[in-house]
Amino acid sequence: MFFGSEKSSTGVEGSLPFRFENFGTFGGPQFSSTNYDFDKFNVEGVWPTTIPGDYTFRNNDLGVFLYNNALNYVGFHCDGVSTAQMTLEHSAGPIPIFNIKATTTNVIGRTLNATGNINVNGNITARGFINHNGSFTLSGVGDVAAAIQQAALTPSKGFDMHHPTKKGWRLAHTCIEGPEVGVYYRGKLRDKNVIELPEYWRGLVDLDSVTVNLTPFGSYQELFVEKIEWGTRVIVKNNLAGPIKCDYTIWGERKDLDKLYVEYEGKIEDYPGDNSQRSIVGYNYDKREGIN
């Protein structure tokens, strides 16, 4: 189907039901359906050769085209007359630059596939898992980006960086793993007896799970934890009544998540807890396949 209102030197504007010319906008004809077949059995005459205009265009797909000439147009078209698959492209192939200027662009569907690079000037927020198959490159400050990249890619949750003291060497470390969703806080206590924990620990950590490790520094001290106040203050005492000089590490288990089922029978999808609270490297929850 053609749409046009351009004046023609060989035709009269408004006298032809379907035609297009340079810089016109038109939809492609259907040659194989029962609707709008204007060339079928010559019912409408051999219009591609009798109606004035530019008839060098030969795309038979149903669609809409922005047309300059037979070698320069952009079309949003079907595969033939099937609407099961639509394509937006330039006459020479991919559109060189396609701009969408909108505050919010929504893509409604289950899958979004991209062949090529995705460049983002801003933040990426994912409500679910990010699964990858291939290289994953982050650009950032020195080895910080490399550390994040390796932590996201490897099942051992490790990172790899340039060795800080040996030229030409690298340093590989692995994240701590354990049978709980744990958090820690560490520091040094010098000539005082109160460890101030972050205020958010009260809402994040199960206070009954908190443990404290104290390591005397400089000299032997009989140190002990007298009490934990309000989930944010740890009171330390020296049994010998001397000054306190120590290092400390405090551990706790998160209370905003379910407790971890450490051992269970079956595959990953058979996990007896809430899988939405977990991120398993190399496993796609949607397809239910991966590192079983």
C-alpha positions in Angstrom: 0.0 0.0 0.0 1.4 3.4 -1.0 0.7 6.8 0.5 1.7 10.0 -1.1 0.6 13.5 -1.9 3.6 14.8 -3.9 2.9 16.5 -7.2 4.0 14.6 -10.4 4.9 16.0 -13.8 3.1 13.0 -15.3 0.2 12.7 -13.0 -2.5 14.8 -11.3 -2.4 15.0 -7.5 -5.4 13.2 -5.9 -6.3 11.3 -9.0 -4.3 8.2 -8.2 -5.3 6.1 -5.1 -1.8 4.7 -4.5 1.6 6.1 -5.5 4.9 7.4 -4.0 7.7 9.6 -5.2 11.0 10.7 -3.8 10.9 11.7 -0.1 7.5 10.0 0.1 6.4 7.6 2.9 4.7 4.4 1.9 3.9 0.9 2.9 5.0 -2.0 0.7 2.6 -4.0 -1.5 1.3 -7.5 -0.7 1.6 -9.9 -3.6 0.6 -13.1 -1.8 -2.4 -12.3 0.4 -6.1 -11.8 -0.4 -6.1 -8.2 0.9 -5.0 -5.2 -1.1 -3.4 -7.1 -3.9 -3.5 -4.3 -6.5 -1.5 -6.3 -9.0 -3.3 -9.6 -8.6 -4.7 -11.0 -11.9 -4.2 -7.4 -13.4 -7.5 -6.5 -11.7 -6.2 -2.9 -11.1 -4.1 -2.9 -14.2 -0.4 -3.2 -14.3 0.0 -0.3 -12.0 3.7 -0.5 -11.3 4.4 0.5 -14.9 1.3 2.6 -15.7 1.0 4.9 -12.7 3.4 7.9 -12.8 6.1 8.1 -10.2 9.4 6.4 -9.1 8.8 2.6 -9.4 12.4 1.4 -9.0 11.7 0.2 -5.5 11.3 -3.6 -5.4 10.9 -4.5 -1.7 8.0 -7.0 -1.5 7.7 -7.1 2.3 4.7 -5.6 4.0 6.0 -2.5 5.8 6.5 1.2 6.1 9.4 2.9 4.4 11.0 6.3 4.4 12.2 6.6 0.8 14.7 8.8 -0.9 15.6 6.6 -3.8 16.0 2.9 -4.7 19.4 2.7 -2.9 18.6 5.0 0.0 15.7 4.2 2.2 14.8 3.0 5.7 12.1 0.4 6.3 10.2 -1.1 9.1 8.9 -4.3 7.5 7.7 -7.8 8.0 9.2 -11.0 6.6 7.0 -11.1 3.5 3.5 -10.5 4.9 4.1 -12.3 8.3 4.0 -10.1 11.3 5.7 -12.7 13.4 9.1 -10.9 12.9 9.6 -7.2 12.2 12.9 -5.6 11.1 14.0 -1.9 11.1 16.9 -1.4 8.8 18.5 0.7 6.2 18.6 -0.2 2.5 22.3 -1.0 2.8 21.9 -3.0 6.0 22.0 -1.8 9.6 21.0 1.8 10.2 24.2 3.7 10.9 22.9 5.7 13.8 19.4 5.3 15.3 18.5 7.8 18.1 15.7 7.5 20.6 15.2 10.7 22.6 13.0 9.9 25.5 13.1 10.3 29.3 12.0 6.6 29.7 12.0 3.9 27.1 10.2 0.6 28.1 10.8 -2.7 26.4 8.1 -5.1 27.3 9.1 -8.7 26.8 10.9 -11.6 28.2 14.2 -11.4 26.4 16.3 -8.5 25.0 19.2 -9.7 22.8 22.0 -7.5 21.7 24.7 -8.3 19.1 27.6 -6.0 19.6 28.6 -3.5 22.3 26.3 -1.9 24.8 27.6 1.5 26.0 25.9 3.1 29.0 26.5 6.6 30.3 24.9 6.2 33.6 23.8 3.4 36.0 22.5 0.0 35.2 19.9 -1.4 37.6 18.9 -5.1 37.3 15.9 -6.5 39.2 17.1 -10.1 39.0 20.1 -12.0 38.0 22.7 -10.9 35.4 23.9 -13.9 33.4 26.7 -13.8 31.0 28.2 -16.1 28.3 31.5 -14.7 27.1 33.8 -11.9 28.1 32.7 -9.3 30.7 34.8 -6.1 30.8 34.6 -3.3 33.3 36.5 0.0 32.9 37.3 1.8 36.1 40.1 2.9 38.4 43.1 0.6 38.0 42.7 -2.8 39.4 39.4 -2.1 41.2 37.5 -2.8 38.0 39.5 -6.0 37.4 38.8 -7.2 40.9 35.0 -6.6 40.5 35.1 -8.2 37.1 36.8 -11.4 38.3 34.6 -11.6 41.4 31.6 -11.6 39.1 32.9 -14.1 36.6 34.6 -16.9 38.5 32.8 -19.6 40.6 35.5 -19.2 43.3 34.5 -15.6 43.8 38.1 -14.4 43.5 40.0 -11.6 42.0 43.3 -11.1 40.3 45.5 -8.0 40.3 49.0 -6.8 39.6 51.4 -7.8 42.3 52.1 -4.8 44.6 55.8 -5.7 45.2 57.0 -8.1 42.5 57.3 -6.6 39.0 55.8 -8.9 36.3 53.9 -11.0 38.9 50.2 -11.1 39.8 48.3 -11.6 43.0 45.2 -13.8 43.3 42.9 -13.8 46.3 39.6 -15.6 46.9 36.6 -14.3 48.9 35.7 -15.8 52.3 33.1 -18.5 52.2 31.1 -20.0 55.0 27.8 -21.6 56.1 26.0 -18.3 56.8 25.3 -14.9 55.3 27.8 -13.2 57.5 29.1 -9.6 57.9 32.1 -8.4 59.8 33.5 -5.2 61.3 37.2 -4.9 62.4 39.5 -2.2 63.8 41.9 -1.2 66.5 41.1 -0.2 70.1 43.6 2.1 71.7 43.4 3.4 75.3 39.6 3.1 75.4 37.2 0.3 76.1 34.2 0.9 73.8 33.9 -0.4 70.2 31.3 1.7 68.3 29.7 -0.5 65.7 27.9 1.0 62.7 24.4 2.2 63.5 22.9 0.0 60.7 24.1 -3.2 62.5 21.0 -2.9 64.6 18.7 -3.4 61.6 21.0 -5.7 59.6 22.5 -8.2 62.1 20.9 -10.8 64.3 22.3 -9.5 67.7 22.2 -13.0 69.2 24.7 -14.1 66.5 27.4 -11.5 67.2 30.8 -12.8 68.2 33.9 -10.8 69.1 37.6 -11.6 68.7 40.1 -9.6 70.7 43.9 -9.7 70.1 46.1 -7.9 72.6 48.7 -5.7 71.0 52.2 -4.8 72.4 51.9 -6.7 75.7 49.9 -9.5 77.3 46.4 -8.4 78.5 43.5 -10.3 80.0 40.9 -8.9 77.8 37.2 -9.9 77.7 33.9 -8.6 76.4 31.8 -7.3 79.3 28.6 -6.7 77.3 27.1 -5.6 74.0 24.8 -2.6 74.3 22.0 -1.9 71.9 23.7 -3.9 69.2 26.0 -1.1 68.4 28.4 -0.9 71.4 30.9 -3.5 72.6 32.3 -2.9 76.1 35.8 -4.4 76.6 37.5 -4.8 79.9 41.0 -5.7 81.0 41.0 -8.1 84.0 44.3 -6.6 85.2 42.8 -3.1 85.1 45.5 -1.9 82.8 45.1 0.2 79.6 43.5 -1.5 76.6 45.5 -1.9 73.4 44.1 -4.5 71.0 42.8 -5.3 67.6 39.3 -6.6 67.1 37.1 -8.5 64.6 33.3 -8.7 65.1 31.1 -11.1 63.2 27.4 -11.3 62.8 24.7 -13.0 60.7 22.3 -11.0 58.6 18.7 -11.1 59.8 17.1 -9.6 56.7 17.6 -12.8 54.8 16.6 -16.4 55.5 19.1 -18.7 57.1 21.2 -20.6 54.6 20.5 -24.2 54.0 24.0 -25.5 53.8 23.3 -29.0 52.6 20.4 -30.2 50.5 19.6 -33.0 48.1 19.0 -32.5 44.4 19.7 -29.7 42.0 19.9 -26.0 42.5 16.2 -25.5 41.8 15.5 -28.0 44.6 17.0 -25.6 47.2 14.5 -25.7 50.1 14.8 -21.9 50.7 14.0 -18.8 48.7 16.3 -18.9 45.6 15.5 -15.3 44.9 17.7 -14.3 47.8 20.7 -16.0 46.2 23.0 -15.2 43.3 24.7 -18.4 41.9 27.5 -17.7 39.4 26.9 -19.6 36.2 23.3 -20.5 36.8 20.3 -19.2 35.0 17.1 -19.4 37.1 14.9 -18.6 34.2 16.1 -21.5 32.1 16.7 -23.8 35.1 20.1 -24.8 33.8 23.7 -24.3 34.7 26.2 -25.7 37.2 24.1 -28.5 38.7 
